[in-house]
Amino acid sequence: MNMDESLFLLAAEERSFTKAARRAFVTQQCLSAHIKKLEKKYQSDLFNRTSPLSLTPAGNILYQSLRKIQIIENSTREILSGLQEGTRGSVTIGMSSSRVQVLLPALYEVYHREFPNVTIAVVIDDVRLQVQNLLNGKIDFLIGVNCPTDRNLAYLPIEEENIYFISTDPFLKRYAASPGAYPRALRTGIIDLREFHPLPLVSDSKGSMIGELVTRYLNRYTIIHNPMVRVSDADAQVRLCATGLIGGFIAAYHLPLPEEYNRLNPEGPQLRVFKPKGMTETLQYEIVTHRHAEHPLYIKRLIELCREVSLKQVLQHTPSF
């Protein structure tokens, strides 16, 4: 909005050229000159020069129009200011479906208190595809495990995650190869899977990072097993294991899922968590950003909170054997 229009609005509000000029810190002659300029532009009288000053029909139309423009300009200024300060905008995160279930509710509650005007979108896909999404600018950052390396990306470690074996008591009793295998696992919290066979297992879809780690472990110790179901959703894996017909492996980050299942199903067979004997490989849980991206404040803070909340959840639910 230019000076002519701003001074016109002041005069219309004050219904006096003298008061409007005083508010604008200009002379009355200066203000009158700007009003006459507008009247010449629109070829209409805008004020009835009475006391108090009043708008003509043409002046009233211009007043209503300029007031709408002023509201739009003020709103736009606030939005742009918020964007510049990093308090308004949107962010897109890459994650796996099972991580979303555990992380997003806890994260959003904290984040929304600080940035109520930021919207969050989550893209769910395999970590290899998420890396390509990040390189192509389709997401702002990703959260994953054992992410492929690229010189254009920056990696922020969260925690090294251990892998655990989950199953029910009926399952362990059914597949124990010796009388002492089952009670020994219960006593120590460590399960030697070579003493349970042939193990029907649920596993991640082919190509997943945890699936590759588990496959190497099973092959290294020649553990007899039957891969019965492949599904990458951790909640589905937990529920399959709860049937007592199948066992499975789960990352430390997803341990709240069997805990929640046990809490909601106290009368049924409870899921037990064991550390697999001889499993030394871990998952590197990390946040990945584009090395050359300039993030506003609201994305930088979200990355910080993702790391804080994720680390807290991993440590909180990690068993101590």
ABEGO torsion letter per residue (X at the ends): XBAAAAAAAAAAAAGBAAAAAAAAGBBAAAAAAAAAAAAAAAGBBABBBBOBBBBBAAAAAAAAAAAAAAAAAAAAAAAAAAAAAGABEBBBBBBBAAAAAAAAAAAAAAAAAABAABBBBBBBBBAAAAAAAAAAGABABBBBBGBBBBAABBBBBABBBBBBBBBBAAAAAAABABAAAAAAAAAAGBBBAAABOBBBBBBBBBGBAAAAAAAAAAAAAGBBBBBABBBABAAAAAAAAAAGABBBBBBAAAAAAAAAAAAABAABBBBBBBBBBGBABBBBBBBBBBAABBBBAAAAAAAAAAAAAAAAAAAAABBBX
